[in-house]
Amino acid sequence: MGVVAAILLALLVAVTGTAPARAAGTAGAGYWHTSGRQILDANGNSVRIAGINWFGFETDNHVVHGLWSRDYKNMLDQIAATGYNTLRIPYSDDIFKSGTMPSSIDFSSGKNADLQGLNSLQVLDKIVDYSGQIGLKVILDRHRPDSSGQSALWYTSSVPESTWLANLKSMAGRYANNPTVVGIDLHNEPHDPACWGCGDTTVDWRLAAQRGGNAVLSVNPDMLIFVEGVQTYNGDSTWWGGNLEGAGTYPVQLDVANRVVYSAHDYATSVSNQPWFSDPSFPSNMPGIWDKHWGYLFKNNIAPVWVGEFGTTLQSTTDQTWLKALVAYLRPTSQYGGDSFQWTFWCWNPDSGDTGGILKDDWQTVDTAKDGYLASVKAPGFGSGGGGGTTDTTAPTAPTGL
């Protein structure tokens, strides 16, 4: 890009808060891999995940929420049109159980017609297939062992590690040769007593992530492996899954190189209060906190960092200030944002109790105020079939930790 063009682009972003979509076919093709702090496509082009969480498969509905009122294709079309380029889809291991069927899907007036009679995994297939057709990438998030609730560790008494590993392999195999699914988030929000680098195989999440990641790669060596942090490292605690302080000393090492993307979660007071929100220096203290917990991995060119969840109801001035500060921290430093933090907002759903969503309660209307905060960190979409695309880069809206 020439100097004049670069200046014009910078002015456009400054005025409109959004970067233009790049020409079709320039990035996003095929499976992705890492190089230092960047994620690159099959052709070596840098890409930026700028996406949204759409939850439900991890609940007792066993399917994404909102299909009780809308067609899934219509919903996905709106997600893409709102400017998101990637979906993070949470699920629980319940969907692998024989006979697990989705509930609360509306089939009236022709809605969701091609989902009738399908089990939960087959519905997921349909969502992945249509996402690929419209240029959305997908990250599958093993959110919890079963639909009853979140677990601190990657296993429970009823869902042992062997089941976790077997189901990770099953999911990886299900989408082998389908680069719409770029990777798997191994477990959502590990927290105390989970540790990082302590060496106890029953609680050391870093060691478990290596086992889980290698299980995925044994079936599909092209997938990215997304590894969240823990809650506490050397006595320093933060959000569940948000502490990656130990990754610099104890990195996740997999059998296939250039596959690890570290993931952090970060929230505001609508989820839980934290001491840094009442610090007299707030919000100027926040970049240092993010640097310490996870940002250093990106800034020191160790690995890509994906903020897999962040969100708020925006009902307090503190939360509004926090989101503005976090977006500024995530803001791209390169032409199309490829050399940047990756992110997926929590969430598309309005029924996330502590954050709300991009959609309002009618499951139709975009909360443009919330979505507007994200305009400057949106990124171009990916063309159908995994190539580059021209998804609108206007604004998105909210995330939460179920």
C-alpha positions in Angstrom: 0.0 0.0 0.0 1.4 3.4 -0.9 1.8 6.2 1.5 -1.1 8.3 0.2 -3.4 5.3 0.2 -2.4 4.5 3.8 -3.1 8.0 4.9 -6.5 7.9 3.2 -7.3 4.6 4.9 -6.3 6.0 8.3 -8.5 9.0 7.7 -11.5 6.8 6.7 -11.1 4.7 9.9 -10.8 7.9 12.0 -14.0 9.4 10.5 -16.2 6.3 10.2 -14.8 4.0 12.8 -14.6 1.2 10.4 -12.2 -0.1 7.7 -13.4 -1.0 4.2 -13.8 -4.6 3.2 -10.9 -5.9 1.3 -11.2 -7.3 -2.2 -12.7 -10.8 -2.5 -10.2 -13.6 -2.5 -7.4 -11.8 -0.6 -7.5 -13.7 2.7 -9.1 -16.5 4.7 -8.6 -19.4 2.2 -8.3 -23.0 3.4 -7.1 -24.0 6.8 -5.2 -21.5 9.0 -1.9 -21.7 11.0 0.0 -19.4 13.2 3.3 -17.5 12.7 4.5 -15.7 15.8 1.5 -13.6 16.9 -0.4 -13.7 13.7 -2.9 -16.2 12.2 -2.2 -16.9 8.5 -4.4 -18.5 5.9 -3.4 -21.3 3.6 -1.8 -18.7 1.2 0.1 -17.0 4.0 -2.2 -14.0 4.2 -2.8 -12.6 7.7 -6.4 -12.9 8.9 -8.3 -11.4 11.8 -11.1 -13.2 13.8 -13.7 -10.5 14.5 -16.7 -12.5 15.5 -19.6 -13.3 17.8 -20.7 -16.1 20.1 -24.0 -17.7 19.4 -24.8 -20.1 22.2 -27.4 -22.9 23.0 -25.9 -26.2 22.0 -24.4 -26.3 25.5 -27.8 -25.9 27.2 -30.6 -28.4 27.6 -32.1 -27.1 24.3 -29.1 -28.8 22.6 -29.2 -26.2 19.8 -28.5 -22.5 19.3 -31.1 -20.3 20.9 -33.5 -18.2 18.9 -34.6 -20.8 16.5 -37.9 -20.8 18.4 -38.7 -17.6 16.5 -36.5 -17.4 13.5 -35.0 -19.4 10.6 -31.3 -20.3 11.2 -30.2 -19.1 7.7 -31.9 -15.8 8.3 -30.1 -15.5 11.6 -26.7 -16.3 10.0 -27.3 -13.9 7.2 -27.9 -11.1 9.8 -24.8 -12.0 11.7 -22.7 -11.7 8.6 -24.5 -8.5 7.5 -23.8 -7.0 10.9 -20.1 -7.3 10.3 -19.0 -10.4 12.1 -16.7 -12.8 10.2 -16.5 -15.7 12.7 -18.9 -17.7 14.9 -17.9 -19.2 18.2 -20.4 -22.0 18.9 -20.5 -23.4 22.4 -21.5 -27.1 22.9 -21.5 -29.7 25.7 -20.6 -33.3 25.4 -24.3 -34.2 25.7 -24.7 -33.6 22.0 -22.6 -36.7 21.4 -25.0 -38.9 23.3 -27.2 -41.2 21.2 -30.7 -39.7 20.8 -29.9 -36.1 21.8 -32.4 -34.0 19.9 -32.7 -30.2 19.7 -35.8 -28.6 21.3 -37.7 -25.4 20.8 -37.2 -25.1 17.0 -40.1 -23.3 15.1 -41.0 -25.1 11.9 -44.0 -22.9 11.1 -44.4 -21.0 7.9 -41.5 -22.9 6.4 -38.9 -21.8 9.0 -36.0 -24.2 9.6 -37.6 -26.7 7.2 -34.4 -28.6 6.6 -33.7 -29.1 10.3 -36.8 -31.3 10.9 -36.0 -34.7 12.2 -32.3 -34.0 12.7 -30.4 -34.6 15.9 -28.2 -31.9 17.5 -25.0 -32.8 15.7 -26.9 -32.9 12.3 -28.3 -29.4 13.0 -24.7 -28.3 13.8 -23.7 -29.7 10.4 -26.3 -27.5 8.7 -25.2 -24.4 10.6 -21.6 -25.0 9.7 -22.5 -25.7 6.0 -24.5 -22.5 5.6 -21.9 -20.5 7.5 -19.3 -21.6 4.9 -21.6 -20.7 2.1 -21.9 -17.1 3.3 -18.3 -16.6 4.3 -18.4 -17.1 8.0 -15.7 -19.2 9.8 -16.6 -21.3 12.8 -14.8 -22.1 16.0 -16.3 -24.9 18.0 -16.2 -24.3 21.8 -16.4 -27.3 24.1 -18.1 -25.2 26.7 -18.9 -27.7 29.4 -19.1 -31.5 30.0 -22.9 -31.5 30.2 -25.8 -29.1 30.0 -26.2 -28.9 33.8 -23.5 -26.2 34.2 -20.0 -25.0 33.8 -17.1 -27.1 35.3 -13.8 -25.8 36.7 -11.9 -28.7 35.2 -12.1 -30.4 31.8 -13.6 -33.5 33.3 -16.2 -34.4 36.0 -17.2 -37.7 37.7 -19.8 -38.3 35.0 -17.7 -37.1 32.1 -14.2 -38.4 32.5 -11.2 -37.2 30.5 -11.4 -40.2 28.2 -14.9 -39.0 27.1 -13.6 -35.4 26.6 -10.7 -36.7 24.4 -12.9 -39.1 22.4 -15.5 -36.4 21.7 -12.8 -33.9 20.7 -11.5 -36.4 18.2 -15.1 -37.1 17.0 -15.7 -33.4 16.4 -12.4 -33.0 14.6 -13.1 -35.9 12.4 -16.6 -34.7 11.7 -15.3 -31.6 10.1 -12.1 -32.9 8.6 -11.6 -31.5 5.1 -14.0 -28.7 5.9 -12.0 -25.5 6.5 -15.1 -23.5 7.5 -14.3 -25.0 11.0 -10.9 -23.4 11.6 -10.4 -24.9 15.1 -11.7 -26.1 18.5 -11.7 -24.2 21.8 -10.8 -27.2 24.1 -12.6 -26.2 27.3 -14.4 -23.1 28.4 -13.2 -21.1 31.4 -11.0 -23.4 33.4 -10.8 -22.1 37.0 -9.7 -23.0 40.5 -8.5 -25.6 41.3 -7.2 -25.7 37.7 -3.6 -24.6 37.6 -1.0 -23.8 34.9 2.4 -25.5 35.0 2.0 -27.0 38.5 2.6 -30.5 37.1 -0.3 -32.3 38.8 -2.0 -34.1 35.9 -5.4 -34.0 37.6 -5.6 -30.2 37.7 -2.8 -28.9 35.4 -4.8 -27.4 32.5 -1.7 -26.7 30.4 -0.9 -30.4 30.4 -4.5 -31.3 29.7 -4.6 -28.9 26.8 -1.6 -30.6 25.3 -3.4 -34.0 25.5 -6.7 -32.5 24.1 -4.9 -30.6 21.4 -2.9 -33.6 20.3 -6.1 -35.7 20.2 -7.7 -33.2 17.8 -4.6 -33.0 15.7 -4.3 -36.8 15.5 -7.5 -36.7 13.5 -7.2 -33.3 11.7 -3.6 -31.9 11.8 -4.8 -28.7 10.1 -7.0 -27.4 12.9 -6.1 -24.5 15.2 -6.1 -25.3 18.9 -7.6 -22.6 21.0 -6.4 -22.8 24.6 -7.9 -20.6 27.3 -6.1 -19.6 30.5 -7.0 -20.4 34.1 -8.2 -18.2 37.0 -5.2 -18.1 39.2 -1.4 -18.2 38.6 1.1 -17.7 41.4 -1.6 -16.2 43.6 -2.8 -13.7 41.1 -6.5 -14.2 40.1 -8.6 -12.8 37.4 -11.6 -13.9 35.3 -12.2 -17.6 34.7 -10.1 -18.6 31.8 -8.5 -15.2 31.7 -5.1 -15.8 33.3 -2.4 -16.8 30.8 0.5 -15.5 32.9 2.1 -19.0 33.0 2.0 -19.5 29.2 5.2 -17.6 28.7 7.1 -19.9 31.0 5.1 -23.1 30.4 3.9 -22.9 26.8 1.4 -25.4 25.3 3.5 -27.7 23.1 1.7 -29.8 20.5 2.7 -32.5 18.1 2.0 -30.2 15.1 3.8 -26.9 15.1 2.0 -23.5 14.6 -1.4 -24.5 15.8 -1.8 -22.9 19.3 -3.9 -19.8 19.7 -4.2 -18.6 23.3 -7.6 -17.4 24.5 -8.6 -15.1 27.3 -12.0 -14.0 28.6 -12.6 -10.5 30.1 -15.7 -8.9 31.5 -17.2 -5.9 33.3 -19.2 -5.2 36.5 -22.4 -6.6 35.1 -20.8 -10.0 35.3 -18.8 -9.5 38.5 -17.0 -6.7 40.2 -13.2 -6.7 40.3 -10.8 -4.6 42.3 -9.4 -2.8 39.2 -12.7 -1.2 38.5 -12.6 0.8 41.7 -8.9 1.7 41.4 -8.5 5.5 41.3 -6.5 5.2 38.0 -9.3 3.3 36.2 -9.4 3.0 33.2 -5.8 3.9 32.6 -4.8 0.9 34.7 -6.5 -1.6 32.4 -3.9 -2.0 29.6 -1.3 -3.0 32.2 -3.7 -5.6 33.7 -4.4 -7.0 30.2 -0.7 -7.0 29.4 0.1 -9.0 32.5 -2.6 -11.6 32.1 -2.5 -12.2 28.4 -1.5 -9.3 26.2 2.2 -9.9 26.6 1.9 -13.1 24.6 0.9 -11.0 21.6 3.1 -8.0 22.2 6.2 -10.2 22.6 5.3 -12.1 19.4 5.0 -15.4 21.3 1.6 -16.5 19.9 -1.8 -15.1 18.7 -4.2 -14.1 21.4 -7.9 -14.4 20.9 -10.3 -12.7 23.4 -13.0 -15.4 23.0 -15.5 -13.8 25.3 -16.0 -10.2 26.5 -19.3 -8.4 27.2 -21.5 -6.3 29.3 -25.0 -5.0 29.6 -23.6 -1.5 29.3 -25.9 -0.3 32.1 -23.2 1.4 34.1 -20.7 4.1 33.2 -18.0 1.8 34.5 -19.0 -0.9 32.0 -19.2 1.6 29.2 -15.7 3.0 30.1 -14.3 -0.6 30.3 -15.6 -1.6 26.9 -14.3 1.6 25.3 -10.9 0.9 26.8 -10.8 -2.7 25.8 -11.8 -1.9 22.2 -9.0 0.6 22.1 -6.6 -2.0 23.4 -7.7 -4.5 20.7 -7.7 -1.9 17.9 -5.8 -3.0 14.7 -2.3 -1.7 14.1 -2.1 -3.0 10.6 -4.0 -2.3 7.4 -6.7 -4.9 7.7 -6.2 -5.9 11.3 -4.4 -9.2 10.6 -1.5 -8.3 13.0 -3.9 -7.7 15.9 -5.6 -9.4 18.8 -8.4 -11.7 17.7 -11.9 -11.5 19.2 -15.4 -12.9 19.5 -17.9 -10.8 21.4 -20.3 -12.4 23.9 -22.9 -12.7 22.5 -25.5 -12.6 19.7 -28.2 -13.9 22.0 -30.3 -11.4 24.0 -30.9 -14.1 26.7 -27.5 -14.0 28.3 -28.5 -12.8 31.8 -25.4 -10.9 32.8 -24.5 -9.3 29.5 -27.4 -9.3 27.1 -26.6 -9.5 23.5 -26.2 -7.9 20.1 -29.8 -8.7 19.5 -32.6 -7.1 21.6 -35.2 -9.2 23.3 -37.3 -9.5 20.1 -34.5 -11.6 18.6 -34.7 -9.4 15.5 -33.3 -5.9 16.3 -29.6 -5.1 16.6 -28.7 -3.1 19.6 -26.9 -0.4 17.6 -25.5 1.4 20.7 -23.7 -1.7 21.9 -22.7 -2.8 18.4 -21.3 0.6 17.7 -18.5 0.2 20.3 -17.0 -2.6 18.1 -17.0 -0.8 14.8 -13.3 0.1 14.9 -12.2 -3.5 15.5 -14.4 -5.2 12.9 -12.5 -6.9 10.1 -13.3 -8.0 6.5 -15.3 -11.2 6.0 -14.2 -14.4 4.3 -15.7 -15.4 0.9 -17.8 -18.5 0.6 -15.8 -21.7 0.5 -13.1 -20.3 2.7 -11.7 -17.5 0.5 -11.6 -13.8 1.1 -14.9 -11.9 1.2 -16.6 -8.6 1.4 -18.8 -8.9 4.6 -20.1 -5.5 5.7 -17.8 -4.0 8.3 -20.3 -1.8 10.2 -20.9 -2.5 13.9 -21.6 -5.6 16.3 -22.8 -6.0 19.9 -22.2 -8.0 23.3 -20.7 -11.2 25.0 -21.0 -13.1 28.4 -19.8 -16.2 30.1 -22.5 -18.8 30.5 
